[in-house]
Each structure stands twice: as structure tokens, then as C-alpha cells.
Amino acid sequence: MTEAVDIRRNPGGLPGELIMWVLIVSELAVFGAALLIFLVLRLSDPQGFAESQAQLHRLSAGINTMVLVSSGFAAALAARAAETGTAGARRAVRWLLAVAIVLGGVFLLLKGIEYADAARRGLGLEAHVFFTFYWLLTLFHAAHVVAGMVILAIVSIRAHADAVEASAQFWHMVDLVWVILFPVIYLL
């Protein structure tokens, strides 16, 4: 007798749903293409990019990096706790997902303060091509943060192990994108 294969699962051994991996890879490809264009444009105007970059809040962005990575750690702990399936673990999962969501909110609050300051100083989409990409990349990322927070909130209601794992995978993609955006936009 042959065992039925669940096509939603990744047969290669990666954790979680195959469709989530497809989504993650496609999102990383979009961010990667945008970052590649950003880096190519930077080569054409290194001084303009450096002057523009100097106007950003590096400390705030560094704090935001720690906040978002900590949030991802909470999501990872939630996924691990969900695997046990006990009633106590379900409470821990909900609490850890709540921590991840709150930290995501802190990230957005700090980004909002940064955005308001940039807008007040006239550093909009048309200030320099650097700011065009700064706004597009970071706002697209912020939209993913919001989506991830909604996903985590929905998943926390039932705290089913597979759903927690999938939501944590998405949240880790959001972390990964920021960990790449941070040095490229703020530090290079």
C-alpha cells in the first residue's frame, strides 16, 4: 500500500507548508530585485546617495532591527511551544505571539516617527532617487509587517501548530528582509 502524499507539504524536508515557501521566495525575489536596482543606481551617484543616507536616523533603525529580531525570536519560541500541543503550551503560544505582535507595533511606531521626520524635512519620493527607493522599500516592508501582525493575531486564536509554524515562517521572512534592508539603506 502506498502512502498518500500531501502536496501542501514540502517533500524536501523543509518545515512548514510548501505554499508558504513559495510565497517567501517570491517576496524575497521582489525585495531582492528592488535592492539590486537600488545598488546599481548607488554606483551612478555615490556622493548623492551618501549625502541622502546621512540624513537618516541610523540609531532608530538599529533599535528597530533589535526590536524586529526579538519579535522573530518570540515567534520562533511560539512555533516551538505549539509543537507540544498541551493546554499550557497553547497559553504560551498566545502570549509569545502577542509579544511578537507588540514588538511589530513598536517597529512600526519607530518607523512612523522616522517617516514623519523625513516628511517634515522634505525628504519625500522626489528629494533624490535614494529617497525614492528608501520610501518604496521601507513602506513595502512596513506593509509586510502589518500583514504579518494580522496573520500572527489570527493564528493566535486557535494556536494550531501548523498555522503557528507557517505564520512564524512569514514573520521570519519579514525579519530577514529588514536585516538585509538595514545595512543596505542605512549603513553602506
HELIX and SHEET records of a PDB file:
HELIX    1   1 LEU A   18  SER A   44  1                                  27    
HELIX    2   2 PRO A   46  GLN A   53  1                                   8    
HELIX    3   3 ARG A   58  ALA A   82  1                                  25    
HELIX    4   4 ALA A   87  ARG A  120  1                                  34    
HELIX    5   5 VAL A  129  ARG A  158  1                                  30    
HELIX    6   6 ALA A  161  LEU A  181  1                                  21    
HELIX    7   7 PHE A  182  LEU A  187  3                                   6    
END                                                                             
